[in-house]
Amino acid sequence: MPKLKTKTGAKKRFKISGTGKVIYAQRGKQHGMIKRTKKQIRNLRGTAVMFKTDGANVKKYFLPNG
């Protein structure tokens, strides 16, 4: 049985916390800030924790070694 490779796109987008939760950056802040409200830009700062079931799928299929 061959080893599972980590998906390089997921490696760049997700991080596993010490307790095993999946952390990701907020989407929608790469460009086009001029059309967003100040409140939207403020709320998109920082990182967020993924829901438990979605995080389990990410860990299983995309980050098997993480």
mmJSON file of the N, C-alpha and C atoms, coordinates in Angstrom:
{"data_MODEL":{"atom_site":{
"group_PDB":["ATOM","ATOM","ATOM","ATOM","ATOM","ATOM","ATOM","ATOM","ATOM","ATOM","ATOM","ATOM","ATOM","ATOM","ATOM","ATOM","ATOM","ATOM","ATOM","ATOM","ATOM","ATOM","ATOM","ATOM","ATOM","ATOM","ATOM","ATOM","ATOM","ATOM","ATOM","ATOM","ATOM","ATOM","ATOM","ATOM","ATOM","ATOM","ATOM","ATOM","ATOM","ATOM","ATOM","ATOM","ATOM","ATOM","ATOM","ATOM","ATOM","ATOM","ATOM","ATOM","ATOM","ATOM","ATOM","ATOM","ATOM","ATOM","ATOM","ATOM","ATOM","ATOM","ATOM","ATOM","ATOM","ATOM","ATOM","ATOM","ATOM","ATOM","ATOM","ATOM","ATOM","ATOM","ATOM","ATOM","ATOM","ATOM","ATOM","ATOM","ATOM","ATOM","ATOM","ATOM","ATOM","ATOM","ATOM","ATOM","ATOM","ATOM","ATOM","ATOM","ATOM","ATOM","ATOM","ATOM","ATOM","ATOM","ATOM","ATOM","ATOM","ATOM","ATOM","ATOM","ATOM","ATOM","ATOM","ATOM","ATOM","ATOM","ATOM","ATOM","ATOM","ATOM","ATOM","ATOM","ATOM","ATOM","ATOM","ATOM","ATOM","ATOM","ATOM","ATOM","ATOM","ATOM","ATOM","ATOM","ATOM","ATOM","ATOM","ATOM","ATOM","ATOM","ATOM","ATOM","ATOM","ATOM","ATOM","ATOM","ATOM","ATOM","ATOM","ATOM","ATOM","ATOM","ATOM","ATOM","ATOM","ATOM","ATOM","ATOM","ATOM","ATOM","ATOM","ATOM","ATOM","ATOM","ATOM","ATOM","ATOM","ATOM","ATOM","ATOM","ATOM","ATOM","ATOM","ATOM","ATOM","ATOM","ATOM","ATOM","ATOM","ATOM","ATOM","ATOM","ATOM","ATOM","ATOM","ATOM","ATOM","ATOM","ATOM","ATOM","ATOM","ATOM","ATOM","ATOM","ATOM","ATOM","ATOM","ATOM","ATOM","ATOM","ATOM","ATOM","ATOM","ATOM"],
"id":[1,2,3,4,5,6,7,8,9,10,11,12,13,14,15,16,17,18,19,20,21,22,23,24,25,26,27,28,29,30,31,32,33,34,35,36,37,38,39,40,41,42,43,44,45,46,47,48,49,50,51,52,53,54,55,56,57,58,59,60,61,62,63,64,65,66,67,68,69,70,71,72,73,74,75,76,77,78,79,80,81,82,83,84,85,86,87,88,89,90,91,92,93,94,95,96,97,98,99,100,101,102,103,104,105,106,107,108,109,110,111,112,113,114,115,116,117,118,119,120,121,122,123,124,125,126,127,128,129,130,131,132,133,134,135,136,137,138,139,140,141,142,143,144,145,146,147,148,149,150,151,152,153,154,155,156,157,158,159,160,161,162,163,164,165,166,167,168,169,170,171,172,173,174,175,176,177,178,179,180,181,182,183,184,185,186,187,188,189,190,191,192,193,194,195,196,197,198],
"type_symbol":["N","C","C","N","C","C","N","C","C","N","C","C","N","C","C","N","C","C","N","C","C","N","C","C","N","C","C","N","C","C","N","C","C","N","C","C","N","C","C","N","C","C","N","C","C","N","C","C","N","C","C","N","C","C","N","C","C","N","C","C","N","C","C","N","C","C","N","C","C","N","C","C","N","C","C","N","C","C","N","C","C","N","C","C","N","C","C","N","C","C","N","C","C","N","C","C","N","C","C","N","C","C","N","C","C","N","C","C","N","C","C","N","C","C","N","C","C","N","C","C","N","C","C","N","C","C","N","C","C","N","C","C","N","C","C","N","C","C","N","C","C","N","C","C","N","C","C","N","C","C","N","C","C","N","C","C","N","C","C","N","C","C","N","C","C","N","C","C","N","C","C","N","C","C","N","C","C","N","C","C","N","C","C","N","C","C","N","C","C","N","C","C","N","C","C","N","C","C"],
"label_atom_id":["N","CA","C","N","CA","C","N","CA","C","N","CA","C","N","CA","C","N","CA","C","N","CA","C","N","CA","C","N","CA","C","N","CA","C","N","CA","C","N","CA","C","N","CA","C","N","CA","C","N","CA","C","N","CA","C","N","CA","C","N","CA","C","N","CA","C","N","CA","C","N","CA","C","N","CA","C","N","CA","C","N","CA","C","N","CA","C","N","CA","C","N","CA","C","N","CA","C","N","CA","C","N","CA","C","N","CA","C","N","CA","C","N","CA","C","N","CA","C","N","CA","C","N","CA","C","N","CA","C","N","CA","C","N","CA","C","N","CA","C","N","CA","C","N","CA","C","N","CA","C","N","CA","C","N","CA","C","N","CA","C","N","CA","C","N","CA","C","N","CA","C","N","CA","C","N","CA","C","N","CA","C","N","CA","C","N","CA","C","N","CA","C","N","CA","C","N","CA","C","N","CA","C","N","CA","C","N","CA","C","N","CA","C","N","CA","C","N","CA","C","N","CA","C","N","CA","C","N","CA","C"],
"label_alt_id":[null,null,null,null,null,null,null,null,null,null,null,null,null,null,null,null,null,null,null,null,null,null,null,null,null,null,null,null,null,null,null,null,null,null,null,null,null,null,null,null,null,null,null,null,null,null,null,null,null,null,null,null,null,null,null,null,null,null,null,null,null,null,null,null,null,null,null,null,null,null,null,null,null,null,null,null,null,null,null,null,null,null,null,null,null,null,null,null,null,null,null,null,null,null,null,null,null,null,null,null,null,null,null,null,null,null,null,null,null,null,null,null,null,null,null,null,null,null,null,null,null,null,null,null,null,null,null,null,null,null,null,null,null,null,null,null,null,null,null,null,null,null,null,null,null,null,null,null,null,null,null,null,null,null,null,null,null,null,null,null,null,null,null,null,null,null,null,null,null,null,null,null,null,null,null,null,null,null,null,null,null,null,null,null,null,null,null,null,null,null,null,null,null,null,null,null,null,null],
"label_comp_id":["MET","MET","MET","PRO","PRO","PRO","LYS","LYS","LYS","LEU","LEU","LEU","LYS","LYS","LYS","THR","THR","THR","LYS","LYS","LYS","THR","THR","THR","GLY","GLY","GLY","ALA","ALA","ALA","LYS","LYS","LYS","LYS","LYS","LYS","ARG","ARG","ARG","PHE","PHE","PHE","LYS","LYS","LYS","ILE","ILE","ILE","SER","SER","SER","GLY","GLY","GLY","THR","THR","THR","GLY","GLY","GLY","LYS","LYS","LYS","VAL","VAL","VAL","ILE","ILE","ILE","TYR","TYR","TYR","ALA","ALA","ALA","GLN","GLN","GLN","ARG","ARG","ARG","GLY","GLY","GLY","LYS","LYS","LYS","GLN","GLN","GLN","HIS","HIS","HIS","GLY","GLY","GLY","MET","MET","MET","ILE","ILE","ILE","LYS","LYS","LYS","ARG","ARG","ARG","THR","THR","THR","LYS","LYS","LYS","LYS","LYS","LYS","GLN","GLN","GLN","ILE","ILE","ILE","ARG","ARG","ARG","ASN","ASN","ASN","LEU","LEU","LEU","ARG","ARG","ARG","GLY","GLY","GLY","THR","THR","THR","ALA","ALA","ALA","VAL","VAL","VAL","MET","MET","MET","PHE","PHE","PHE","LYS","LYS","LYS","THR","THR","THR","ASP","ASP","ASP","GLY","GLY","GLY","ALA","ALA","ALA","ASN","ASN","ASN","VAL","VAL","VAL","LYS","LYS","LYS","LYS","LYS","LYS","TYR","TYR","TYR","PHE","PHE","PHE","LEU","LEU","LEU","PRO","PRO","PRO","ASN","ASN","ASN","GLY","GLY","GLY"],
"label_asym_id":["A","A","A","A","A","A","A","A","A","A","A","A","A","A","A","A","A","A","A","A","A","A","A","A","A","A","A","A","A","A","A","A","A","A","A","A","A","A","A","A","A","A","A","A","A","A","A","A","A","A","A","A","A","A","A","A","A","A","A","A","A","A","A","A","A","A","A","A","A","A","A","A","A","A","A","A","A","A","A","A","A","A","A","A","A","A","A","A","A","A","A","A","A","A","A","A","A","A","A","A","A","A","A","A","A","A","A","A","A","A","A","A","A","A","A","A","A","A","A","A","A","A","A","A","A","A","A","A","A","A","A","A","A","A","A","A","A","A","A","A","A","A","A","A","A","A","A","A","A","A","A","A","A","A","A","A","A","A","A","A","A","A","A","A","A","A","A","A","A","A","A","A","A","A","A","A","A","A","A","A","A","A","A","A","A","A","A","A","A","A","A","A","A","A","A","A","A","A"],
"label_entity_id":["1","1","1","1","1","1","1","1","1","1","1","1","1","1","1","1","1","1","1","1","1","1","1","1","1","1","1","1","1","1","1","1","1","1","1","1","1","1","1","1","1","1","1","1","1","1","1","1","1","1","1","1","1","1","1","1","1","1","1","1","1","1","1","1","1","1","1","1","1","1","1","1","1","1","1","1","1","1","1","1","1","1","1","1","1","1","1","1","1","1","1","1","1","1","1","1","1","1","1","1","1","1","1","1","1","1","1","1","1","1","1","1","1","1","1","1","1","1","1","1","1","1","1","1","1","1","1","1","1","1","1","1","1","1","1","1","1","1","1","1","1","1","1","1","1","1","1","1","1","1","1","1","1","1","1","1","1","1","1","1","1","1","1","1","1","1","1","1","1","1","1","1","1","1","1","1","1","1","1","1","1","1","1","1","1","1","1","1","1","1","1","1","1","1","1","1","1","1"],
"label_seq_id":[1,1,1,2,2,2,3,3,3,4,4,4,5,5,5,6,6,6,7,7,7,8,8,8,9,9,9,10,10,10,11,11,11,12,12,12,13,13,13,14,14,14,15,15,15,16,16,16,17,17,17,18,18,18,19,19,19,20,20,20,21,21,21,22,22,22,23,23,23,24,24,24,25,25,25,26,26,26,27,27,27,28,28,28,29,29,29,30,30,30,31,31,31,32,32,32,33,33,33,34,34,34,35,35,35,36,36,36,37,37,37,38,38,38,39,39,39,40,40,40,41,41,41,42,42,42,43,43,43,44,44,44,45,45,45,46,46,46,47,47,47,48,48,48,49,49,49,50,50,50,51,51,51,52,52,52,53,53,53,54,54,54,55,55,55,56,56,56,57,57,57,58,58,58,59,59,59,60,60,60,61,61,61,62,62,62,63,63,63,64,64,64,65,65,65,66,66,66],
"pdbx_PDB_ins_code":[null,null,null,null,null,null,null,null,null,null,null,null,null,null,null,null,null,null,null,null,null,null,null,null,null,null,null,null,null,null,null,null,null,null,null,null,null,null,null,null,null,null,null,null,null,null,null,null,null,null,null,null,null,null,null,null,null,null,null,null,null,null,null,null,null,null,null,null,null,null,null,null,null,null,null,null,null,null,null,null,null,null,null,null,null,null,null,null,null,null,null,null,null,null,null,null,null,null,null,null,null,null,null,null,null,null,null,null,null,null,null,null,null,null,null,null,null,null,null,null,null,null,null,null,null,null,null,null,null,null,null,null,null,null,null,null,null,null,null,null,null,null,null,null,null,null,null,null,null,null,null,null,null,null,null,null,null,null,null,null,null,null,null,null,null,null,null,null,null,null,null,null,null,null,null,null,null,null,null,null,null,null,null,null,null,null,null,null,null,null,null,null,null,null,null,null,null,null],
"Cartn_x":[0.851,0.0,0.887,0.694,1.528,1.146,2.102,1.834,0.912,0.125,-0.744,0.064,-0.053,0.638,-0.268,0.335,-0.392,-0.671,-1.911,-2.251,-1.584,-0.776,0.006,-0.864,-2.021,-2.929,-3.491,-3.827,-4.365,-3.293,-2.066,-0.946,-0.769,-1.029,-0.878,-2.075,-3.246,-4.466,-4.889,-4.561,-5.041,-3.887,-4.202,-3.211,-3.942,-3.31,-3.92,-3.448,-4.397,-4.04,-3.541,-3.085,-2.577,-3.633,-4.886,-5.977,-6.606,-6.082,-6.568,-7.613,-7.902,-8.874,-8.195,-8.983,-8.445,-8.697,-7.62,-7.694,-7.464,-8.22,-8.061,-8.196,-7.645,-7.75,-9.118,-9.628,-10.909,-10.807,-11.809,-11.773,-12.331,-11.99,-12.586,-11.823,-10.506,-9.75,-8.495,-8.477,-7.312,-7.346,-8.511,-8.627,-10.067,-10.318,-11.672,-12.137,-11.204,-11.586,-12.388,-12.243,-12.902,-14.416,-14.897,-16.348,-16.916,-16.094,-16.583,-16.732,-17.629,-17.79,-16.664,-16.47,-15.425,-15.7,-16.969,-17.352,-16.976,-17.208,-16.849,-15.341,-14.566,-13.108,-12.621,-13.221,-12.851,-13.153,-14.318,-14.723,-13.946,-13.283,-12.507,-11.084,-10.717,-9.369,-9.153,-7.908,-7.549,-7.947,-8.038,-8.325,-9.634,-10.112,-11.341,-11.122,-11.951,-11.874,-12.958,-12.586,-13.52,-14.477,-15.679,-16.628,-16.029,-16.46,-15.845,-15.86,-17.007,-17.107,-16.298,-16.324,-15.523,-14.039,-13.664,-12.263,-11.802,-12.685,-12.334,-12.078,-12.875,-12.673,-11.358,-11.036,-9.772,-8.596,-8.672,-7.571,-7.444,-8.573,-8.543,-8.05,-8.562,-8.287,-7.162,-6.966,-6.005,-4.742,-4.84,-3.672,-3.477,-3.239,-3.146,-1.937,-0.892,0.327,0.406,-0.592,-0.508,-1.038],
"Cartn_y":[-1.194,0.0,1.244,2.144,3.351,4.325,5.176,6.183,7.264,7.89,8.984,10.271,11.017,12.302,13.402,14.393,15.568,16.444,16.933,17.844,19.199,19.661,20.869,22.114,22.122,23.259,23.365,22.223,22.21,22.552,22.153,22.442,23.95,24.69,26.145,26.835,26.186,26.854,26.521,25.335,24.9,24.607,24.706,24.389,23.632,22.638,21.863,22.462,22.762,23.313,22.202,22.576,21.612,20.636,21.086,20.215,19.442,19.625,18.852,19.537,20.813,21.543,22.075,22.285,22.81,24.312,25.087,26.539,26.986,27.978,28.483,29.996,30.638,32.084,32.435,33.608,34.054,34.298,33.938,34.139,35.516,35.99,37.215,38.468,38.355,39.55,39.7,39.065,39.165,40.435,40.809,42.011,42.488,43.678,44.22,44.799,45.324,45.875,47.16,47.851,49.148,48.999,47.848,47.66,47.023,46.648,46.063,47.155,46.927,47.904,47.739,48.771,48.724,47.586,47.356,46.287,44.914,44.71,43.432,43.204,44.229,44.112,43.798,44.452,44.226,42.794,42.294,40.95,39.849,40.185,39.185,39.045,39.814,39.726,38.413,37.962,36.821,35.482,34.486,33.131,32.65,31.524,30.922,29.431,28.821,27.377,26.699,25.647,24.928,24.088,23.855,22.975,21.576,20.858,19.577,18.563,18.403,17.399,17.796,19.095,19.561,19.414,19.735,19.598,18.154,17.241,15.816,15.369,15.869,15.529,16.088,17.315,17.922,17.115,16.728,15.961,14.579,13.981,12.63,12.589,13.479,13.397,14.294,15.438,16.401,16.523,16.288,16.397,15.11,13.987,12.724,12.634,13.413,13.338,14.481,15.37,16.575,16.457],
"Cartn_z":[0.0,0.0,0.0,-0.965,-0.991,0.12,0.453,1.475,0.909,1.805,1.391,1.366,0.284,0.207,0.735,1.371,1.817,0.609,0.489,-0.6,-0.339,-1.3,-1.06,-0.965,-1.645,-1.527,-0.118,0.478,1.836,2.855,2.561,3.463,3.647,2.566,2.606,3.25,3.217,3.667,5.086,5.569,6.874,7.82,9.131,10.157,11.261,11.81,12.901,14.227,15.118,16.416,17.337,18.495,19.457,19.938,19.971,20.423,19.27,18.035,16.901,16.056,16.345,15.535,14.28,13.228,11.968,11.928,11.737,11.696,10.256,9.828,8.46,8.458,7.419,7.275,6.705,7.068,6.55,5.048,4.286,2.853,2.518,1.301,0.805,1.158,1.407,1.756,0.901,-0.266,-1.138,-1.975,-2.465,-3.301,-3.253,-3.795,-3.836,-2.522,-1.708,-0.408,-0.535,-1.661,-1.818,-1.857,-2.328,-2.394,-1.141,-0.189,1.059,2.12,3.054,4.132,5.139,5.949,6.983,7.966,8.246,9.176,8.614,7.301,6.678,6.764,6.442,6.458,7.873,8.859,10.259,10.683,10.261,10.66,9.946,8.843,8.106,8.621,9.637,10.184,10.913,10.948,11.77,11.164,12.023,11.585,12.213,11.713,12.237,12.423,13.269,13.519,12.704,12.003,11.139,11.991,11.466,12.144,12.281,13.293,13.643,12.494,11.83,10.763,9.541,9.188,8.056,8.364,9.584,9.988,9.952,10.313,10.272,8.836,7.896,6.485,5.961,6.345,5.914,6.442,7.7,8.295,7.654,7.313,6.778,5.33,4.497,3.054,2.579,3.235,2.703,3.538,4.846,5.713,6.498,5.827,6.55,7.479,7.186,8.005,8.998,9.016,9.818,11.174],
"occupancy":[1.0,1.0,1.0,1.0,1.0,1.0,1.0,1.0,1.0,1.0,1.0,1.0,1.0,1.0,1.0,1.0,1.0,1.0,1.0,1.0,1.0,1.0,1.0,1.0,1.0,1.0,1.0,1.0,1.0,1.0,1.0,1.0,1.0,1.0,1.0,1.0,1.0,1.0,1.0,1.0,1.0,1.0,1.0,1.0,1.0,1.0,1.0,1.0,1.0,1.0,1.0,1.0,1.0,1.0,1.0,1.0,1.0,1.0,1.0,1.0,1.0,1.0,1.0,1.0,1.0,1.0,1.0,1.0,1.0,1.0,1.0,1.0,1.0,1.0,1.0,1.0,1.0,1.0,1.0,1.0,1.0,1.0,1.0,1.0,1.0,1.0,1.0,1.0,1.0,1.0,1.0,1.0,1.0,1.0,1.0,1.0,1.0,1.0,1.0,1.0,1.0,1.0,1.0,1.0,1.0,1.0,1.0,1.0,1.0,1.0,1.0,1.0,1.0,1.0,1.0,1.0,1.0,1.0,1.0,1.0,1.0,1.0,1.0,1.0,1.0,1.0,1.0,1.0,1.0,1.0,1.0,1.0,1.0,1.0,1.0,1.0,1.0,1.0,1.0,1.0,1.0,1.0,1.0,1.0,1.0,1.0,1.0,1.0,1.0,1.0,1.0,1.0,1.0,1.0,1.0,1.0,1.0,1.0,1.0,1.0,1.0,1.0,1.0,1.0,1.0,1.0,1.0,1.0,1.0,1.0,1.0,1.0,1.0,1.0,1.0,1.0,1.0,1.0,1.0,1.0,1.0,1.0,1.0,1.0,1.0,1.0,1.0,1.0,1.0,1.0,1.0,1.0,1.0,1.0,1.0,1.0,1.0,1.0],
"B_iso_or_equiv":[0.0,0.0,0.0,0.0,0.0,0.0,0.0,0.0,0.0,0.0,0.0,0.0,0.0,0.0,0.0,0.0,0.0,0.0,0.0,0.0,0.0,0.0,0.0,0.0,0.0,0.0,0.0,0.0,0.0,0.0,0.0,0.0,0.0,0.0,0.0,0.0,0.0,0.0,0.0,0.0,0.0,0.0,0.0,0.0,0.0,0.0,0.0,0.0,0.0,0.0,0.0,0.0,0.0,0.0,0.0,0.0,0.0,0.0,0.0,0.0,0.0,0.0,0.0,0.0,0.0,0.0,0.0,0.0,0.0,0.0,0.0,0.0,0.0,0.0,0.0,0.0,0.0,0.0,0.0,0.0,0.0,0.0,0.0,0.0,0.0,0.0,0.0,0.0,0.0,0.0,0.0,0.0,0.0,0.0,0.0,0.0,0.0,0.0,0.0,0.0,0.0,0.0,0.0,0.0,0.0,0.0,0.0,0.0,0.0,0.0,0.0,0.0,0.0,0.0,0.0,0.0,0.0,0.0,0.0,0.0,0.0,0.0,0.0,0.0,0.0,0.0,0.0,0.0,0.0,0.0,0.0,0.0,0.0,0.0,0.0,0.0,0.0,0.0,0.0,0.0,0.0,0.0,0.0,0.0,0.0,0.0,0.0,0.0,0.0,0.0,0.0,0.0,0.0,0.0,0.0,0.0,0.0,0.0,0.0,0.0,0.0,0.0,0.0,0.0,0.0,0.0,0.0,0.0,0.0,0.0,0.0,0.0,0.0,0.0,0.0,0.0,0.0,0.0,0.0,0.0,0.0,0.0,0.0,0.0,0.0,0.0,0.0,0.0,0.0,0.0,0.0,0.0,0.0,0.0,0.0,0.0,0.0,0.0],
"pdbx_formal_charge":[null,null,null,null,null,null,null,null,null,null,null,null,null,null,null,null,null,null,null,null,null,null,null,null,null,null,null,null,null,null,null,null,null,null,null,null,null,null,null,null,null,null,null,null,null,null,null,null,null,null,null,null,null,null,null,null,null,null,null,null,null,null,null,null,null,null,null,null,null,null,null,null,null,null,null,null,null,null,null,null,null,null,null,null,null,null,null,null,null,null,null,null,null,null,null,null,null,null,null,null,null,null,null,null,null,null,null,null,null,null,null,null,null,null,null,null,null,null,null,null,null,null,null,null,null,null,null,null,null,null,null,null,null,null,null,null,null,null,null,null,null,null,null,null,null,null,null,null,null,null,null,null,null,null,null,null,null,null,null,null,null,null,null,null,null,null,null,null,null,null,null,null,null,null,null,null,null,null,null,null,null,null,null,null,null,null,null,null,null,null,null,null,null,null,null,null,null,null],
"auth_seq_id":[1,1,1,2,2,2,3,3,3,4,4,4,5,5,5,6,6,6,7,7,7,8,8,8,9,9,9,10,10,10,11,11,11,12,12,12,13,13,13,14,14,14,15,15,15,16,16,16,17,17,17,18,18,18,19,19,19,20,20,20,21,21,21,22,22,22,23,23,23,24,24,24,25,25,25,26,26,26,27,27,27,28,28,28,29,29,29,30,30,30,31,31,31,32,32,32,33,33,33,34,34,34,35,35,35,36,36,36,37,37,37,38,38,38,39,39,39,40,40,40,41,41,41,42,42,42,43,43,43,44,44,44,45,45,45,46,46,46,47,47,47,48,48,48,49,49,49,50,50,50,51,51,51,52,52,52,53,53,53,54,54,54,55,55,55,56,56,56,57,57,57,58,58,58,59,59,59,60,60,60,61,61,61,62,62,62,63,63,63,64,64,64,65,65,65,66,66,66],
"auth_comp_id":["MET","MET","MET","PRO","PRO","PRO","LYS","LYS","LYS","LEU","LEU","LEU","LYS","LYS","LYS","THR","THR","THR","LYS","LYS","LYS","THR","THR","THR","GLY","GLY","GLY","ALA","ALA","ALA","LYS","LYS","LYS","LYS","LYS","LYS","ARG","ARG","ARG","PHE","PHE","PHE","LYS","LYS","LYS","ILE","ILE","ILE","SER","SER","SER","GLY","GLY","GLY","THR","THR","THR","GLY","GLY","GLY","LYS","LYS","LYS","VAL","VAL","VAL","ILE","ILE","ILE","TYR","TYR","TYR","ALA","ALA","ALA","GLN","GLN","GLN","ARG","ARG","ARG","GLY","GLY","GLY","LYS","LYS","LYS","GLN","GLN","GLN","HIS","HIS","HIS","GLY","GLY","GLY","MET","MET","MET","ILE","ILE","ILE","LYS","LYS","LYS","ARG","ARG","ARG","THR","THR","THR","LYS","LYS","LYS","LYS","LYS","LYS","GLN","GLN","GLN","ILE","ILE","ILE","ARG","ARG","ARG","ASN","ASN","ASN","LEU","LEU","LEU","ARG","ARG","ARG","GLY","GLY","GLY","THR","THR","THR","ALA","ALA","ALA","VAL","VAL","VAL","MET","MET","MET","PHE","PHE","PHE","LYS","LYS","LYS","THR","THR","THR","ASP","ASP","ASP","GLY","GLY","GLY","ALA","ALA","ALA","ASN","ASN","ASN","VAL","VAL","VAL","LYS","LYS","LYS","LYS","LYS","LYS","TYR","TYR","TYR","PHE","PHE","PHE","LEU","LEU","LEU","PRO","PRO","PRO","ASN","ASN","ASN","GLY","GLY","GLY"],
"auth_asym_id":["A","A","A","A","A","A","A","A","A","A","A","A","A","A","A","A","A","A","A","A","A","A","A","A","A","A","A","A","A","A","A","A","A","A","A","A","A","A","A","A","A","A","A","A","A","A","A","A","A","A","A","A","A","A","A","A","A","A","A","A","A","A","A","A","A","A","A","A","A","A","A","A","A","A","A","A","A","A","A","A","A","A","A","A","A","A","A","A","A","A","A","A","A","A","A","A","A","A","A","A","A","A","A","A","A","A","A","A","A","A","A","A","A","A","A","A","A","A","A","A","A","A","A","A","A","A","A","A","A","A","A","A","A","A","A","A","A","A","A","A","A","A","A","A","A","A","A","A","A","A","A","A","A","A","A","A","A","A","A","A","A","A","A","A","A","A","A","A","A","A","A","A","A","A","A","A","A","A","A","A","A","A","A","A","A","A","A","A","A","A","A","A","A","A","A","A","A","A"],
"auth_atom_id":["N","CA","C","N","CA","C","N","CA","C","N","CA","C","N","CA","C","N","CA","C","N","CA","C","N","CA","C","N","CA","C","N","CA","C","N","CA","C","N","CA","C","N","CA","C","N","CA","C","N","CA","C","N","CA","C","N","CA","C","N","CA","C","N","CA","C","N","CA","C","N","CA","C","N","CA","C","N","CA","C","N","CA","C","N","CA","C","N","CA","C","N","CA","C","N","CA","C","N","CA","C","N","CA","C","N","CA","C","N","CA","C","N","CA","C","N","CA","C","N","CA","C","N","CA","C","N","CA","C","N","CA","C","N","CA","C","N","CA","C","N","CA","C","N","CA","C","N","CA","C","N","CA","C","N","CA","C","N","CA","C","N","CA","C","N","CA","C","N","CA","C","N","CA","C","N","CA","C","N","CA","C","N","CA","C","N","CA","C","N","CA","C","N","CA","C","N","CA","C","N","CA","C","N","CA","C","N","CA","C","N","CA","C","N","CA","C","N","CA","C","N","CA","C","N","CA","C","N","CA","C"],
"pdbx_PDB_model_num":[1,1,1,1,1,1,1,1,1,1,1,1,1,1,1,1,1,1,1,1,1,1,1,1,1,1,1,1,1,1,1,1,1,1,1,1,1,1,1,1,1,1,1,1,1,1,1,1,1,1,1,1,1,1,1,1,1,1,1,1,1,1,1,1,1,1,1,1,1,1,1,1,1,1,1,1,1,1,1,1,1,1,1,1,1,1,1,1,1,1,1,1,1,1,1,1,1,1,1,1,1,1,1,1,1,1,1,1,1,1,1,1,1,1,1,1,1,1,1,1,1,1,1,1,1,1,1,1,1,1,1,1,1,1,1,1,1,1,1,1,1,1,1,1,1,1,1,1,1,1,1,1,1,1,1,1,1,1,1,1,1,1,1,1,1,1,1,1,1,1,1,1,1,1,1,1,1,1,1,1,1,1,1,1,1,1,1,1,1,1,1,1,1,1,1,1,1,1]
}}}
